[in-house]
């Protein structure tokens, strides 16, 4: 594979000395792989080897620093880092709370949770007024399923290839057999329909008992490989849910908070679900936080009994400080608009590069905002290009529900030189991929 110098553009933060490991320990790749294999997961150790045995030690902004000061532009992270790593506004909020009161007793009133909820509902679609905080996205999905059941909506409808998490209830919605098979039987009464097909959803709702359905969908399917639905689809889903008395849950865990170039995927079509789920970047890339935001009607059971659905670390003050910092930083830095503008520039350029060098392998480059997918025509090249990009100094992602799609989720804090670095690295990676994968032409390499 082609390699690049370990230095990054001037926009990359200077590497600070790595925090020292405890006496008698080592954090080199071989030691960590041994520890992963013997104490965590053999498969995860193998992945670490496959992706080049890199060790990540520090992060700041759009950049991750590894051993020997090697820097990588982080366009991965599964959507967590819209504002980059360690955004100063988020860190300031978290450090202040850490020095004061990191974990609450859960008996008394606690201001950070109340203020975080207030800040969140002022930025969600009108009518969504109640918040339940959790840690991971799947926990928010589970809370939505439980709320649906309190309302008599025990028939769940999701989309093929959709991704909603891997806890038992969430996994029942996740439309991928390979993740479900080892754990069946899952929840009963779950059906899947083709994504983006409002007619198929309507036909399904007609077959279900009136007032018993709960529809759970993503505005754009991320893990399915950045599947963008037809214009008007979400509006049609909202209309069908109202017509058939179905609860409408919009999973914006990956797409929300500016990732698509709007605050929410719901905003693009002016829809208001009964429940909106958010996470990923909600903790500002500093702490894990997710949330369910609902109408008062959908939230009624949790309103009535605060002990009906609880979690020890739900709404912990430290995480709530991160939420407040993340929402403030998004507003102050105009990150939603920046995500839109960056996406408008990056998508056509990445599309041009891919089709120039990999015309025989790439089916489509698509996306919205800063959620961009490169779909290949056959299995294999997506993973190979992911590895090649790492060698070129860029971190991207595979798609959990589509092995033929490479995914970019860059931060909205990219500078012009960061953009240039990304496009040049992608160009080099595509050239290297073409040299290995495409047939030669007249003794040379195709599109070299």
C-alpha positions in Angstrom: 0.0 0.0 0.0 1.0 3.6 -0.6 2.0 5.5 2.5 2.0 9.2 3.3 4.2 11.2 5.6 3.2 11.2 9.3 2.8 14.9 9.3 -0.6 16.5 8.8 -1.7 19.9 7.4 -1.1 23.0 9.4 -4.7 22.8 10.6 -4.0 19.7 12.6 -3.4 20.2 16.3 0.1 19.8 17.5 0.7 16.5 19.2 1.1 16.8 23.0 3.1 14.2 24.9 1.0 11.1 25.4 -0.1 10.4 28.9 2.2 8.0 30.6 1.1 4.5 31.2 1.2 3.2 34.7 4.6 1.9 35.8 5.4 -1.5 34.4 2.8 -1.4 31.6 3.0 -0.9 27.9 0.5 0.5 25.4 2.3 -0.7 22.2 0.1 -2.4 19.5 1.3 -6.0 20.2 0.7 -5.7 23.9 -2.8 -4.3 23.4 -3.7 -7.0 20.8 -2.6 -9.6 23.3 -4.8 -8.0 26.0 -7.8 -7.7 23.7 -7.4 -11.3 22.7 -7.1 -12.6 26.2 -9.4 -10.3 28.2 -11.9 -8.8 25.7 -12.6 -10.3 22.2 -10.4 -12.3 19.9 -12.4 -11.0 17.0 -11.8 -7.4 18.0 -8.1 -8.1 18.3 -8.1 -9.5 14.7 -9.8 -6.3 13.5 -7.1 -4.3 15.2 -4.5 -6.2 13.2 -6.6 -5.9 10.0 -6.8 -2.1 10.3 -3.0 -1.7 10.6 -2.3 -2.2 14.3 -2.7 1.5 15.0 -3.1 2.7 18.5 -5.1 5.9 19.1 -3.8 8.0 22.0 -5.2 11.5 21.7 -7.7 13.5 19.8 -8.5 17.2 19.2 -10.9 18.7 16.6 -11.0 16.7 13.5 -7.7 14.8 14.2 -6.7 11.6 16.1 -3.1 11.1 17.1 -1.5 7.7 17.4 1.9 6.2 18.1 5.0 8.1 17.0 2.8 11.2 16.5 1.0 9.8 13.4 -2.2 11.9 12.8 -5.4 10.7 11.1 -8.3 12.9 9.9 -11.3 11.4 11.7 -14.2 11.1 9.2 -15.5 8.1 11.0 -16.7 7.6 14.6 -20.2 6.5 13.4 -21.5 10.0 13.6 -20.4 10.9 17.1 -17.9 13.7 16.2 -19.9 16.3 14.3 -18.2 19.0 16.4 -14.9 17.1 16.5 -13.2 15.8 19.6 -12.8 17.8 22.8 -14.6 20.9 21.6 -13.6 23.6 24.1 -17.2 24.6 24.9 -18.1 21.0 25.7 -14.9 20.4 27.7 -15.5 23.6 29.7 -19.0 22.5 30.7 -17.8 19.0 31.6 -14.7 20.1 33.5 -16.8 22.6 35.6 -19.3 19.9 36.5 -16.6 17.3 37.2 -15.1 19.7 39.8 -18.5 20.2 41.4 -20.9 17.3 41.3 -20.4 14.5 38.6 -23.0 12.0 39.7 -26.4 12.7 41.4 -28.2 10.9 44.2 -31.3 10.7 42.0 -33.5 11.7 45.0 -33.1 15.5 44.9 -33.7 18.0 42.1 -30.6 18.5 40.0 -30.2 21.5 37.8 -28.0 20.2 34.9 -30.6 17.6 33.9 -33.5 20.1 33.9 -31.4 22.7 31.9 -30.2 20.1 29.4 -33.8 18.9 28.8 -34.9 22.5 28.4 -32.2 23.2 25.9 -33.0 20.1 23.9 -36.7 20.6 23.6 -36.2 24.2 22.4 -34.4 22.7 19.4 -36.7 19.8 18.5 -39.8 20.0 16.3 -42.7 21.9 18.0 -44.8 19.6 20.2 -42.0 17.4 21.4 -41.8 18.6 25.0 -40.8 15.7 27.3 -37.3 14.2 27.6 -36.0 10.9 28.9 -32.2 10.7 28.9 -30.1 7.5 28.6 -26.5 6.6 27.7 -26.5 4.6 24.4 -28.8 4.9 21.4 -30.2 1.4 21.9 -31.4 2.4 25.3 -33.4 5.2 23.8 -34.9 2.8 21.3 -35.9 0.5 24.2 -37.6 3.3 26.0 -39.6 4.1 22.9 -40.7 0.5 22.6 -41.9 0.5 26.2 -43.7 3.8 25.8 -45.4 2.4 22.7 -46.7 -0.6 24.7 -48.1 1.7 27.4 -50.2 3.2 24.6 -51.4 -0.2 23.3 -49.1 -0.1 20.3 -47.6 -3.6 20.5 -47.2 -4.2 16.8 -43.9 -2.8 15.7 -43.1 -1.9 12.1 -39.6 -1.1 10.9 -37.7 -1.1 7.6 -35.5 -3.7 6.0 -31.8 -2.9 6.6 -32.7 -0.3 9.2 -30.4 -0.1 12.2 -31.7 0.7 15.7 -29.2 -1.1 18.0 -28.5 -4.5 19.4 -30.2 -4.8 22.7 -33.1 -7.3 22.5 -35.9 -4.9 21.7 -33.8 -2.7 19.5 -32.4 -5.7 17.7 -36.0 -6.9 17.0 -36.3 -3.7 14.9 -32.8 -3.8 13.3 -33.4 -5.3 9.9 -30.4 -7.6 9.5 -30.6 -11.4 9.9 -26.9 -11.8 10.7 -27.3 -9.8 13.9 -30.7 -11.3 14.8 -30.1 -15.0 14.2 -28.0 -15.9 17.2 -30.5 -14.4 19.6 -33.9 -15.5 18.3 -36.6 -15.6 19.4 -36.8 -11.8 19.7 -39.8 -9.6 20.4 -43.0 -10.9 18.8 -45.2 -8.8 16.6 -42.5 -7.1 14.6 -42.8 -6.6 10.8 -40.4 -5.1 8.3 -41.2 -3.2 5.1 -39.1 -1.8 2.3 -37.5 1.5 3.2 -38.6 4.5 1.2 -41.8 2.8 0.0 -44.8 4.5 1.4 -47.2 2.2 -0.4 -45.7 -0.8 1.2 -46.0 0.8 4.6 -49.7 1.6 3.9 -50.4 -2.0 2.9 -48.7 -3.2 6.1 -50.7 -0.8 8.3 -53.9 -1.9 6.7 -53.2 -5.5 7.7 -52.6 -4.7 11.4 -55.3 -4.1 14.0 -56.4 -0.5 14.1 -54.5 1.6 16.7 -52.0 -1.1 17.6 -49.0 -0.2 15.4 -45.8 1.6 16.2 -43.7 2.7 13.2 -39.9 3.2 13.8 -37.8 4.6 10.9 -34.7 6.6 10.2 -34.8 9.8 8.1 -31.8 8.5 6.2 -30.6 4.9 6.8 -27.1 5.2 8.0 -25.9 1.6 8.7 -27.8 0.4 5.6 -25.3 2.3 3.5 -26.6 5.9 3.5 -30.0 5.2 1.9 -31.7 8.5 1.2 -35.5 8.1 0.7 -37.5 9.8 -2.0 -38.6 13.4 -1.3 -41.9 13.4 0.6 -41.4 10.0 2.2 -41.3 11.1 5.8 -44.4 13.3 5.2 -46.2 10.3 3.8 -45.1 8.2 6.8 -46.5 10.8 9.2 -49.8 11.0 7.2 -50.2 7.2 7.2 -49.5 6.9 10.9 -52.1 9.5 11.7 -54.6 7.8 9.3 -54.1 4.4 10.9 -53.7 5.4 14.5 -50.0 4.3 14.6 -47.4 5.8 16.8 -44.6 7.4 14.8 -41.0 7.1 16.2 -38.3 8.8 14.2 -34.8 7.4 15.0 -32.4 10.3 14.6 -29.7 8.9 16.7 -27.2 9.1 13.8 -28.9 11.7 11.6 -29.9 14.4 14.1 -28.2 17.4 15.6 -27.0 18.7 12.3 -25.5 15.6 10.7 -27.7 16.0 7.6 -27.2 19.7 7.3 -30.5 20.5 9.2 -31.0 20.2 13.0 -33.1 17.1 12.3 -34.0 14.9 9.4 -37.6 15.7 10.3 -37.0 19.4 9.6 -36.4 18.9 5.9 -40.1 17.8 5.4 -41.6 19.6 8.4 -42.7 16.4 10.2 -43.3 16.0 13.9 -43.1 12.4 15.1 -44.7 11.3 18.4 -41.2 10.3 19.6 -37.8 11.5 18.3 -34.7 9.6 19.3 -31.3 11.3 19.5 -27.8 10.3 20.6 -24.3 10.0 19.0 -23.2 13.7 19.0 -25.6 14.7 21.9 -22.7 14.3 24.3 -20.4 16.5 22.2 -18.0 13.7 21.4 -17.0 13.7 25.1 -19.5 11.6 26.9 -22.1 9.0 25.9 -25.6 10.4 26.0 -28.9 9.6 24.2 -32.4 10.8 24.6 -36.0 10.2 23.8 -38.0 13.3 23.2 -41.8 12.9 23.0 -45.1 14.6 22.9 -46.9 14.8 26.3 -49.5 12.3 25.0 -46.9 9.7 24.1 -44.9 10.4 27.3 -47.9 10.1 29.6 -46.9 6.8 31.3 -43.5 8.1 32.2 -45.0 11.4 33.4 -47.3 9.5 35.8 -44.7 7.2 37.2 -41.1 8.3 37.2 -40.0 4.8 38.4 -41.6 3.0 35.6 -38.5 3.1 33.4 -35.2 4.1 35.1 -31.5 3.7 34.7 -28.8 4.4 37.3 -26.8 6.8 35.1 -29.7 8.3 33.1 -29.4 12.1 33.4 -26.2 12.0 35.4 -24.9 15.6 35.9 -21.6 15.1 34.1 -23.4 13.9 31.0 -26.0 16.6 31.2 -23.2 19.2 31.2 -21.9 17.6 28.0 -25.3 18.0 26.4 -25.6 21.6 27.4 -22.1 22.2 26.0 -22.8 20.3 22.8 -26.0 22.2 22.1 -24.4 25.6 22.9 -21.4 24.8 20.6 -23.7 23.8 17.8 -25.4 27.1 18.0 -22.4 29.3 18.6 -20.3 27.8 15.8 -23.1 27.5 13.3 -22.4 23.8 12.9 -25.7 22.9 11.3 -25.1 25.4 8.5 -21.5 24.3 8.2 -22.5 20.7 7.9 -24.8 21.7 5.0 -22.1 23.7 3.2 -19.4 21.2 3.7 -21.6 18.4 2.4 -22.5 20.5 -0.7 -18.8 20.7 -1.5 -17.6 17.3 -0.4 -20.3 15.1 -2.0 -19.7 16.1 -5.6 -15.9 16.1 -5.2 -15.8 12.6 -3.6 -18.2 11.4 -6.3 -16.0 12.8 -9.0 -12.9 11.2 -7.6 -14.5 7.8 -7.1 -16.0 7.6 -10.6 -12.8 8.9 -12.2 -10.6 6.1 -10.7 -13.1 3.3 -9.8 -15.7 3.6 -12.5 -15.9 -0.1 -12.9 -16.3 -0.7 -9.1 -18.4 2.1 -7.7 -22.1 2.1 -8.2 -23.0 5.3 -6.5 -21.7 8.0 -4.2 -24.6 9.5 -2.3 -25.5 11.3 0.9 -27.0 14.3 2.7 -25.0 16.8 4.7 -22.1 15.1 6.3 -23.4 11.5 6.0 -21.9 10.2 2.8 -21.7 6.7 1.4 -19.7 5.1 -1.4 -21.4 2.0 -2.7 -19.5 -0.6 -4.7 -20.8 -3.1 -7.2 -19.5 -6.2 -5.4 -18.3 -7.3 -1.9 -14.7 -6.7 -0.9 -13.7 -3.3 -2.3 -15.4 -1.3 0.4 -13.3 -2.9 3.1 -10.2 -2.7 1.0 -10.7 1.0 0.4 -11.3 1.5 4.2 -7.9 0.0 4.9 -6.3 2.0 2.1 -7.7 5.2 3.5 -6.3 4.5 6.9 -2.9 4.2 5.2 -3.5 7.5 3.6 -4.3 9.1 7.0 -8.1 9.2 7.0 -10.5 7.2 9.2 -13.8 6.3 7.6 -16.4 3.6 8.5 -17.8 0.5 7.1 -21.6 0.1 7.2 -22.9 -2.5 9.6 -25.9 -3.5 7.4 -24.2 -3.2 4.1 -20.8 -4.7 3.4 -20.7 -2.9 0.0 -20.8 0.7 1.3 -17.9 2.8 2.7 -19.2 5.6 4.9 -17.9 9.1 5.7 -19.2 11.0 8.7 -16.7 13.9 8.9 -17.0 16.7 11.5 -18.4 20.1 10.7 -15.3 21.7 12.0 -13.2 20.8 9.0 -11.0 23.7 7.8 -10.2 24.3 4.1 -6.9 22.5 4.5 -8.7 19.6 6.2 -11.0 19.3 3.2 -8.1 19.4 0.8 -6.3 16.7 2.8 -9.5 14.5 2.8 -10.0 14.8 -1.0 -6.3 14.3 -1.8 -6.2 11.2 0.5 -9.3 9.8 -1.1 -7.8 10.4 -4.5 -4.7 8.5 -3.6 -6.6 5.7 -2.0 -8.9 5.3 -5.1 -5.8 5.3 -7.3 -4.2 2.5 -5.2 -7.4 0.6 -5.2 -7.7 0.9 -9.0 -4.2 -0.4 -9.4 -5.0 -3.5 -7.5 -8.6 -4.2 -8.6 -9.2 -2.9 -12.2 -7.8 -4.6 -15.3 -4.8 -3.0 -17.0 -5.2 -1.1 -20.2 -2.4 -1.3 -22.8 0.2 -2.3 -20.3 -0.8 0.4 -17.8 -3.2 0.6 -14.9 -6.8 1.6 -15.5 -7.5 5.2 -14.5 -4.0 5.5 -12.9 
